[in-house]
Amino acid sequence: MQFSPPLKPARLIARYKRFLADVVTPVGETLTIHCANTRAMTGCATPGDTVWYSTSSSLTRKYPHS
């Protein structure tokens, strides 16, 4: 499956406030990303899990990563 922009890997630190998650990239950068799924995501939101995120080029977004 092709995504535009391409997805990047990271490790989940924590998911909180329904819409936000903190992740750490392979180079050690910590990011707060927007999580569009507001459900519990039981079984796929465990700290340490690999997650995939994208970066938007929009300058108006509060959180450029999703």
Distance bins in CASP14 RR format, pairs under 12 A and 6 or more apart:
PFRMAT RR
TARGET T0000
AUTHOR 0000-0000-0000
RMODE 2
METHOD distances of the structure
MODEL  1
1 7 0 0 0 0 1 0 0 0 0 0 0
1 52 0 0 0 0 0 1 0 0 0 0 0
3 52 0 0 0 0 1 0 0 0 0 0 0
3 53 0 0 0 0 0 1 0 0 0 0 0
3 54 1 0 0 1 0 0 0 0 0 0 0
3 55 0 0 0 0 0 1 0 0 0 0 0
3 66 0 0 0 0 0 1 0 0 0 0 0
4 54 0 0 0 0 1 0 0 0 0 0 0
4 55 0 0 0 0 0 1 0 0 0 0 0
4 56 0 0 0 0 0 1 0 0 0 0 0
4 57 0 0 0 0 0 1 0 0 0 0 0
5 52 0 0 0 0 0 1 0 0 0 0 0
5 53 0 0 0 0 0 1 0 0 0 0 0
5 54 1 0 1 0 0 0 0 0 0 0 0
5 55 1 0 0 1 0 0 0 0 0 0 0
5 56 1 0 0 1 0 0 0 0 0 0 0
5 57 1 0 0 1 0 0 0 0 0 0 0
5 58 0 0 0 0 0 1 0 0 0 0 0
5 64 0 0 0 0 0 1 0 0 0 0 0
5 65 0 0 0 0 0 1 0 0 0 0 0
5 66 0 0 0 0 0 1 0 0 0 0 0
6 52 0 0 0 0 1 0 0 0 0 0 0
6 53 0 0 0 0 0 1 0 0 0 0 0
6 54 1 0 0 1 0 0 0 0 0 0 0
6 55 0 0 0 0 1 0 0 0 0 0 0
7 33 0 0 0 0 0 1 0 0 0 0 0
7 50 0 0 0 0 0 1 0 0 0 0 0
7 51 0 0 0 0 1 0 0 0 0 0 0
7 52 1 0 1 0 0 0 0 0 0 0 0
7 53 1 0 0 1 0 0 0 0 0 0 0
7 54 1 0 1 0 0 0 0 0 0 0 0
7 55 0 0 0 0 1 0 0 0 0 0 0
7 65 0 0 0 0 0 1 0 0 0 0 0
7 66 0 0 0 0 1 0 0 0 0 0 0
8 23 0 0 0 0 1 0 0 0 0 0 0
8 24 0 0 0 0 0 1 0 0 0 0 0
8 25 1 0 0 1 0 0 0 0 0 0 0
8 26 0 0 0 0 1 0 0 0 0 0 0
8 27 0 0 0 0 0 1 0 0 0 0 0
8 29 0 0 0 0 0 1 0 0 0 0 0
8 31 0 0 0 0 1 0 0 0 0 0 0
8 33 0 0 0 0 0 1 0 0 0 0 0
8 50 0 0 0 0 0 1 0 0 0 0 0
8 51 0 0 0 0 1 0 0 0 0 0 0
8 52 1 0 0 1 0 0 0 0 0 0 0
8 53 1 0 1 0 0 0 0 0 0 0 0
8 54 1 0 0 1 0 0 0 0 0 0 0
8 55 1 0 0 1 0 0 0 0 0 0 0
8 65 0 0 0 0 1 0 0 0 0 0 0
8 66 0 0 0 0 0 1 0 0 0 0 0
9 23 0 0 0 0 1 0 0 0 0 0 0
9 24 0 0 0 0 0 1 0 0 0 0 0
9 25 1 0 0 1 0 0 0 0 0 0 0
9 26 1 0 0 1 0 0 0 0 0 0 0
9 27 0 0 0 0 0 1 0 0 0 0 0
9 28 0 0 0 0 0 1 0 0 0 0 0
9 31 0 0 0 0 0 1 0 0 0 0 0
9 48 0 0 0 0 0 1 0 0 0 0 0
9 49 0 0 0 0 0 1 0 0 0 0 0
9 50 1 0 1 0 0 0 0 0 0 0 0
9 51 1 0 0 1 0 0 0 0 0 0 0
9 52 1 0 0 1 0 0 0 0 0 0 0
9 53 0 0 0 0 1 0 0 0 0 0 0
9 54 0 0 0 0 0 1 0 0 0 0 0
10 21 0 0 0 0 1 0 0 0 0 0 0
10 22 0 0 0 0 1 0 0 0 0 0 0
10 23 1 1 0 0 0 0 0 0 0 0 0
10 24 1 0 0 1 0 0 0 0 0 0 0
10 25 1 0 1 0 0 0 0 0 0 0 0
10 26 1 0 0 1 0 0 0 0 0 0 0
10 27 0 0 0 0 0 1 0 0 0 0 0
10 28 0 0 0 0 1 0 0 0 0 0 0
10 29 0 0 0 0 1 0 0 0 0 0 0
10 30 0 0 0 0 1 0 0 0 0 0 0
10 31 1 0 0 1 0 0 0 0 0 0 0
10 32 0 0 0 0 0 1 0 0 0 0 0
10 33 0 0 0 0 1 0 0 0 0 0 0
10 48 0 0 0 0 1 0 0 0 0 0 0
10 49 0 0 0 0 1 0 0 0 0 0 0
10 50 1 0 0 1 0 0 0 0 0 0 0
10 51 1 0 1 0 0 0 0 0 0 0 0
10 52 1 0 0 1 0 0 0 0 0 0 0
10 53 1 0 1 0 0 0 0 0 0 0 0
10 54 0 0 0 0 0 1 0 0 0 0 0
10 55 0 0 0 0 0 1 0 0 0 0 0
10 65 0 0 0 0 1 0 0 0 0 0 0
10 66 0 0 0 0 0 1 0 0 0 0 0
11 21 0 0 0 0 0 1 0 0 0 0 0
11 22 0 0 0 0 1 0 0 0 0 0 0
11 23 1 0 0 1 0 0 0 0 0 0 0
11 24 1 0 1 0 0 0 0 0 0 0 0
11 25 0 0 0 0 1 0 0 0 0 0 0
11 26 0 0 0 0 1 0 0 0 0 0 0
11 27 0 0 0 0 0 1 0 0 0 0 0
11 28 0 0 0 0 1 0 0 0 0 0 0
11 29 0 0 0 0 0 1 0 0 0 0 0
11 30 0 0 0 0 0 1 0 0 0 0 0
11 31 0 0 0 0 0 1 0 0 0 0 0
11 46 0 0 0 0 0 1 0 0 0 0 0
11 47 0 0 0 0 1 0 0 0 0 0 0
11 48 1 0 1 0 0 0 0 0 0 0 0
11 49 1 0 0 1 0 0 0 0 0 0 0
11 50 1 0 0 1 0 0 0 0 0 0 0
11 51 1 0 0 1 0 0 0 0 0 0 0
11 52 0 0 0 0 0 1 0 0 0 0 0
11 53 0 0 0 0 0 1 0 0 0 0 0
12 20 0 0 0 0 0 1 0 0 0 0 0
12 21 1 0 0 1 0 0 0 0 0 0 0
12 22 1 0 0 1 0 0 0 0 0 0 0
12 23 1 0 1 0 0 0 0 0 0 0 0
12 24 0 0 0 0 1 0 0 0 0 0 0
12 25 0 0 0 0 0 1 0 0 0 0 0
12 30 0 0 0 0 0 1 0 0 0 0 0
12 31 0 0 0 0 0 1 0 0 0 0 0
12 32 0 0 0 0 0 1 0 0 0 0 0
12 33 0 0 0 0 1 0 0 0 0 0 0
12 35 0 0 0 0 0 1 0 0 0 0 0
12 41 0 0 0 0 0 1 0 0 0 0 0
12 43 0 0 0 0 0 1 0 0 0 0 0
12 44 0 0 0 0 1 0 0 0 0 0 0
12 45 1 0 0 1 0 0 0 0 0 0 0
12 46 1 0 0 1 0 0 0 0 0 0 0
12 47 1 0 1 0 0 0 0 0 0 0 0
12 48 1 0 1 0 0 0 0 0 0 0 0
12 49 1 0 1 0 0 0 0 0 0 0 0
12 50 1 0 0 1 0 0 0 0 0 0 0
12 51 1 0 1 0 0 0 0 0 0 0 0
12 52 0 0 0 0 0 1 0 0 0 0 0
12 53 0 0 0 0 0 1 0 0 0 0 0
13 20 0 0 0 0 0 1 0 0 0 0 0
13 21 1 0 0 1 0 0 0 0 0 0 0
13 22 1 0 1 0 0 0 0 0 0 0 0
13 23 1 0 0 1 0 0 0 0 0 0 0
13 24 1 0 1 0 0 0 0 0 0 0 0
13 25 0 0 0 0 0 1 0 0 0 0 0
13 28 0 0 0 0 0 1 0 0 0 0 0
13 29 0 0 0 0 0 1 0 0 0 0 0
13 30 1 0 0 1 0 0 0 0 0 0 0
13 31 0 0 0 0 1 0 0 0 0 0 0
13 32 0 0 0 0 1 0 0 0 0 0 0
13 33 0 0 0 0 0 1 0 0 0 0 0
13 45 0 0 0 0 0 1 0 0 0 0 0
13 46 0 0 0 0 0 1 0 0 0 0 0
13 47 1 0 0 1 0 0 0 0 0 0 0
13 48 1 0 0 1 0 0 0 0 0 0 0
13 49 0 0 0 0 0 1 0 0 0 0 0
13 51 0 0 0 0 1 0 0 0 0 0 0
14 20 0 0 0 0 1 0 0 0 0 0 0
14 21 1 0 0 1 0 0 0 0 0 0 0
14 22 1 0 1 0 0 0 0 0 0 0 0
14 23 0 0 0 0 1 0 0 0 0 0 0
14 24 0 0 0 0 0 1 0 0 0 0 0
14 30 0 0 0 0 0 1 0 0 0 0 0
14 32 0 0 0 0 0 1 0 0 0 0 0
14 33 0 0 0 0 0 1 0 0 0 0 0
14 35 0 0 0 0 0 1 0 0 0 0 0
14 45 0 0 0 0 1 0 0 0 0 0 0
14 46 0 0 0 0 0 1 0 0 0 0 0
14 47 1 0 1 0 0 0 0 0 0 0 0
14 48 0 0 0 0 1 0 0 0 0 0 0
14 49 0 0 0 0 0 1 0 0 0 0 0
14 51 0 0 0 0 0 1 0 0 0 0 0
15 21 1 0 1 0 0 0 0 0 0 0 0
15 22 1 0 0 1 0 0 0 0 0 0 0
15 23 0 0 0 0 1 0 0 0 0 0 0
15 32 0 0 0 0 0 1 0 0 0 0 0
15 33 0 0 0 0 1 0 0 0 0 0 0
15 34 0 0 0 0 0 1 0 0 0 0 0
15 35 1 0 0 1 0 0 0 0 0 0 0
15 37 0 0 0 0 1 0 0 0 0 0 0
15 38 0 0 0 0 0 1 0 0 0 0 0
15 39 0 0 0 0 0 1 0 0 0 0 0
15 40 0 0 0 0 1 0 0 0 0 0 0
15 41 1 0 0 1 0 0 0 0 0 0 0
15 42 0 0 0 0 0 1 0 0 0 0 0
15 43 0 0 0 0 0 1 0 0 0 0 0
15 44 0 0 0 0 1 0 0 0 0 0 0
15 45 1 0 1 0 0 0 0 0 0 0 0
15 46 0 0 0 0 1 0 0 0 0 0 0
15 47 0 0 0 0 1 0 0 0 0 0 0
15 48 0 0 0 0 0 1 0 0 0 0 0
15 49 0 0 0 0 1 0 0 0 0 0 0
15 51 0 0 0 0 1 0 0 0 0 0 0
16 22 1 0 0 1 0 0 0 0 0 0 0
16 32 0 0 0 0 1 0 0 0 0 0 0
16 33 0 0 0 0 0 1 0 0 0 0 0
16 35 0 0 0 0 1 0 0 0 0 0 0
16 38 0 0 0 0 0 1 0 0 0 0 0
16 41 0 0 0 0 0 1 0 0 0 0 0
16 45 0 0 0 0 0 1 0 0 0 0 0
16 47 0 0 0 0 0 1 0 0 0 0 0
17 32 0 0 0 0 0 1 0 0 0 0 0
17 33 0 0 0 0 0 1 0 0 0 0 0
17 34 0 0 0 0 0 1 0 0 0 0 0
17 35 0 0 0 0 1 0 0 0 0 0 0
17 38 0 0 0 0 1 0 0 0 0 0 0
17 63 0 0 0 0 0 1 0 0 0 0 0
18 34 0 0 0 0 0 1 0 0 0 0 0
18 35 1 0 0 1 0 0 0 0 0 0 0
18 36 0 0 0 0 0 1 0 0 0 0 0
18 37 0 0 0 0 1 0 0 0 0 0 0
18 38 1 0 1 0 0 0 0 0 0 0 0
18 39 0 0 0 0 1 0 0 0 0 0 0
18 40 0 0 0 0 1 0 0 0 0 0 0
18 41 0 0 0 0 0 1 0 0 0 0 0
18 45 0 0 0 0 0 1 0 0 0 0 0
19 32 0 0 0 0 0 1 0 0 0 0 0
19 33 0 0 0 0 1 0 0 0 0 0 0
19 34 1 0 1 0 0 0 0 0 0 0 0
19 35 1 0 1 0 0 0 0 0 0 0 0
19 36 1 0 0 1 0 0 0 0 0 0 0
19 37 0 0 0 0 1 0 0 0 0 0 0
19 38 1 0 0 1 0 0 0 0 0 0 0
19 39 0 0 0 0 0 1 0 0 0 0 0
19 41 0 0 0 0 0 1 0 0 0 0 0
19 62 0 0 0 0 0 1 0 0 0 0 0
19 63 0 0 0 0 1 0 0 0 0 0 0
19 66 0 0 0 0 0 1 0 0 0 0 0
20 31 0 0 0 0 0 1 0 0 0 0 0
20 32 1 0 1 0 0 0 0 0 0 0 0
20 33 1 0 0 1 0 0 0 0 0 0 0
20 34 1 0 0 1 0 0 0 0 0 0 0
20 35 1 0 0 1 0 0 0 0 0 0 0
20 36 0 0 0 0 0 1 0 0 0 0 0
20 37 0 0 0 0 0 1 0 0 0 0 0
20 38 0 0 0 0 0 1 0 0 0 0 0
20 45 0 0 0 0 0 1 0 0 0 0 0
20 62 0 0 0 0 0 1 0 0 0 0 0
20 63 1 0 0 1 0 0 0 0 0 0 0
20 65 0 0 0 0 0 1 0 0 0 0 0
20 66 0 0 0 0 0 1 0 0 0 0 0
21 30 0 0 0 0 0 1 0 0 0 0 0
21 31 0 0 0 0 1 0 0 0 0 0 0
21 32 1 0 0 1 0 0 0 0 0 0 0
21 33 1 0 1 0 0 0 0 0 0 0 0
21 34 0 0 0 0 1 0 0 0 0 0 0
21 35 1 0 1 0 0 0 0 0 0 0 0
21 36 0 0 0 0 0 1 0 0 0 0 0
21 37 0 0 0 0 0 1 0 0 0 0 0
21 38 0 0 0 0 0 1 0 0 0 0 0
21 41 0 0 0 0 1 0 0 0 0 0 0
21 44 0 0 0 0 0 1 0 0 0 0 0
21 45 1 0 0 1 0 0 0 0 0 0 0
21 46 0 0 0 0 0 1 0 0 0 0 0
21 47 0 0 0 0 0 1 0 0 0 0 0
21 48 0 0 0 0 0 1 0 0 0 0 0
21 49 0 0 0 0 0 1 0 0 0 0 0
21 51 1 0 0 1 0 0 0 0 0 0 0
21 52 0 0 0 0 0 1 0 0 0 0 0
21 53 0 0 0 0 1 0 0 0 0 0 0
21 63 0 0 0 0 1 0 0 0 0 0 0
21 65 0 0 0 0 1 0 0 0 0 0 0
21 66 0 0 0 0 1 0 0 0 0 0 0
22 29 0 0 0 0 0 1 0 0 0 0 0
22 30 1 0 0 1 0 0 0 0 0 0 0
22 31 1 0 0 1 0 0 0 0 0 0 0
22 32 1 0 1 0 0 0 0 0 0 0 0
22 33 1 0 0 1 0 0 0 0 0 0 0
22 34 0 0 0 0 0 1 0 0 0 0 0
22 35 0 0 0 0 0 1 0 0 0 0 0
22 45 0 0 0 0 0 1 0 0 0 0 0
22 47 0 0 0 0 1 0 0 0 0 0 0
22 48 0 0 0 0 0 1 0 0 0 0 0
22 51 0 0 0 0 0 1 0 0 0 0 0
22 53 0 0 0 0 0 1 0 0 0 0 0
22 63 0 0 0 0 0 1 0 0 0 0 0
22 65 0 0 0 0 0 1 0 0 0 0 0
23 29 0 0 0 0 1 0 0 0 0 0 0
23 30 1 0 0 1 0 0 0 0 0 0 0
23 31 1 0 1 0 0 0 0 0 0 0 0
23 32 0 0 0 0 1 0 0 0 0 0 0
23 33 1 0 1 0 0 0 0 0 0 0 0
23 34 0 0 0 0 0 1 0 0 0 0 0
23 35 0 0 0 0 0 1 0 0 0 0 0
23 45 0 0 0 0 0 1 0 0 0 0 0
23 47 0 0 0 0 0 1 0 0 0 0 0
23 48 0 0 0 0 1 0 0 0 0 0 0
23 49 0 0 0 0 1 0 0 0 0 0 0
23 50 0 0 0 0 1 0 0 0 0 0 0
23 51 1 0 1 0 0 0 0 0 0 0 0
23 52 0 0 0 0 1 0 0 0 0 0 0
23 53 1 0 0 1 0 0 0 0 0 0 0
23 63 0 0 0 0 0 1 0 0 0 0 0
23 65 0 0 0 0 1 0 0 0 0 0 0
23 66 0 0 0 0 0 1 0 0 0 0 0
24 30 1 0 1 0 0 0 0 0 0 0 0
24 31 1 0 0 1 0 0 0 0 0 0 0
24 32 0 0 0 0 0 1 0 0 0 0 0
24 33 0 0 0 0 0 1 0 0 0 0 0
24 47 0 0 0 0 0 1 0 0 0 0 0
24 48 0 0 0 0 1 0 0 0 0 0 0
24 49 0 0 0 0 0 1 0 0 0 0 0
24 50 0 0 0 0 0 1 0 0 0 0 0
24 51 0 0 0 0 0 1 0 0 0 0 0
24 53 0 0 0 0 0 1 0 0 0 0 0
25 31 1 0 0 1 0 0 0 0 0 0 0
25 33 0 0 0 0 0 1 0 0 0 0 0
25 50 0 0 0 0 0 1 0 0 0 0 0
25 51 0 0 0 0 0 1 0 0 0 0 0
25 52 0 0 0 0 0 1 0 0 0 0 0
25 53 0 0 0 0 1 0 0 0 0 0 0
25 55 0 0 0 0 0 1 0 0 0 0 0
25 65 0 0 0 0 1 0 0 0 0 0 0
26 50 0 0 0 0 0 1 0 0 0 0 0
26 51 0 0 0 0 0 1 0 0 0 0 0
29 53 0 0 0 0 0 1 0 0 0 0 0
29 55 0 0 0 0 0 1 0 0 0 0 0
29 65 0 0 0 0 0 1 0 0 0 0 0
30 65 0 0 0 0 0 1 0 0 0 0 0
31 51 0 0 0 0 0 1 0 0 0 0 0
31 53 1 0 0 1 0 0 0 0 0 0 0
31 54 0 0 0 0 0 1 0 0 0 0 0
31 55 0 0 0 0 1 0 0 0 0 0 0
31 63 0 0 0 0 1 0 0 0 0 0 0
31 64 0 0 0 0 1 0 0 0 0 0 0
31 65 1 0 1 0 0 0 0 0 0 0 0
31 66 0 0 0 0 0 1 0 0 0 0 0
32 53 0 0 0 0 0 1 0 0 0 0 0
32 61 0 0 0 0 0 1 0 0 0 0 0
32 62 0 0 0 0 1 0 0 0 0 0 0
32 63 1 0 0 1 0 0 0 0 0 0 0
32 64 0 0 0 0 1 0 0 0 0 0 0
32 65 1 0 0 1 0 0 0 0 0 0 0
32 66 0 0 0 0 0 1 0 0 0 0 0
33 51 0 0 0 0 1 0 0 0 0 0 0
33 52 0 0 0 0 0 1 0 0 0 0 0
33 53 1 0 1 0 0 0 0 0 0 0 0
33 54 0 0 0 0 1 0 0 0 0 0 0
33 55 0 0 0 0 1 0 0 0 0 0 0
33 56 0 0 0 0 0 1 0 0 0 0 0
33 61 0 0 0 0 0 1 0 0 0 0 0
33 62 0 0 0 0 0 1 0 0 0 0 0
33 63 1 0 0 1 0 0 0 0 0 0 0
33 64 0 0 0 0 1 0 0 0 0 0 0
33 65 1 0 1 0 0 0 0 0 0 0 0
33 66 1 0 0 1 0 0 0 0 0 0 0
34 53 0 0 0 0 1 0 0 0 0 0 0
34 54 0 0 0 0 0 1 0 0 0 0 0
34 55 0 0 0 0 0 1 0 0 0 0 0
34 56 0 0 0 0 1 0 0 0 0 0 0
34 58 0 0 0 0 0 1 0 0 0 0 0
34 61 1 0 0 1 0 0 0 0 0 0 0
34 62 1 0 0 1 0 0 0 0 0 0 0
34 63 1 0 1 0 0 0 0 0 0 0 0
34 64 0 0 0 0 1 0 0 0 0 0 0
34 65 1 0 0 1 0 0 0 0 0 0 0
34 66 1 0 1 0 0 0 0 0 0 0 0
35 41 0 0 0 0 1 0 0 0 0 0 0
35 44 0 0 0 0 0 1 0 0 0 0 0
35 45 0 0 0 0 1 0 0 0 0 0 0
35 51 0 0 0 0 1 0 0 0 0 0 0
35 52 0 0 0 0 0 1 0 0 0 0 0
35 53 0 0 0 0 1 0 0 0 0 0 0
35 63 0 0 0 0 1 0 0 0 0 0 0
35 65 0 0 0 0 1 0 0 0 0 0 0
35 66 1 0 0 1 0 0 0 0 0 0 0
36 53 0 0 0 0 0 1 0 0 0 0 0
36 54 0 0 0 0 0 1 0 0 0 0 0
36 63 0 0 0 0 0 1 0 0 0 0 0
36 65 0 0 0 0 0 1 0 0 0 0 0
36 66 1 0 0 1 0 0 0 0 0 0 0
37 44 0 0 0 0 1 0 0 0 0 0 0
37 45 0 0 0 0 1 0 0 0 0 0 0
37 51 0 0 0 0 0 1 0 0 0 0 0
37 66 0 0 0 0 0 1 0 0 0 0 0
38 45 0 0 0 0 0 1 0 0 0 0 0
39 45 0 0 0 0 1 0 0 0 0 0 0
40 46 0 0 0 0 0 1 0 0 0 0 0
41 49 0 0 0 0 0 1 0 0 0 0 0
41 51 0 0 0 0 0 1 0 0 0 0 0
43 49 0 0 0 0 1 0 0 0 0 0 0
44 50 0 0 0 0 0 1 0 0 0 0 0
44 51 0 0 0 0 1 0 0 0 0 0 0
44 52 0 0 0 0 0 1 0 0 0 0 0
45 51 0 0 0 0 1 0 0 0 0 0 0
51 65 0 0 0 0 0 1 0 0 0 0 0
51 66 0 0 0 0 0 1 0 0 0 0 0
52 65 0 0 0 0 0 1 0 0 0 0 0
52 66 0 0 0 0 1 0 0 0 0 0 0
53 63 0 0 0 0 0 1 0 0 0 0 0
53 64 0 0 0 0 0 1 0 0 0 0 0
53 65 1 0 1 0 0 0 0 0 0 0 0
53 66 1 0 0 1 0 0 0 0 0 0 0
54 61 0 0 0 0 0 1 0 0 0 0 0
54 63 0 0 0 0 0 1 0 0 0 0 0
54 64 0 0 0 0 1 0 0 0 0 0 0
54 65 1 0 0 1 0 0 0 0 0 0 0
54 66 1 0 1 0 0 0 0 0 0 0 0
55 61 0 0 0 0 1 0 0 0 0 0 0
55 63 0 0 0 0 0 1 0 0 0 0 0
55 64 1 0 1 0 0 0 0 0 0 0 0
55 65 1 0 1 0 0 0 0 0 0 0 0
55 66 0 0 0 0 1 0 0 0 0 0 0
56 62 0 0 0 0 0 1 0 0 0 0 0
56 63 0 0 0 0 1 0 0 0 0 0 0
56 64 1 0 1 0 0 0 0 0 0 0 0
56 65 1 0 0 1 0 0 0 0 0 0 0
56 66 1 0 0 1 0 0 0 0 0 0 0
57 64 0 0 0 0 1 0 0 0 0 0 0
57 65 0 0 0 0 0 1 0 0 0 0 0
58 64 1 0 0 1 0 0 0 0 0 0 0
58 65 0 0 0 0 0 1 0 0 0 0 0
58 66 0 0 0 0 0 1 0 0 0 0 0
END
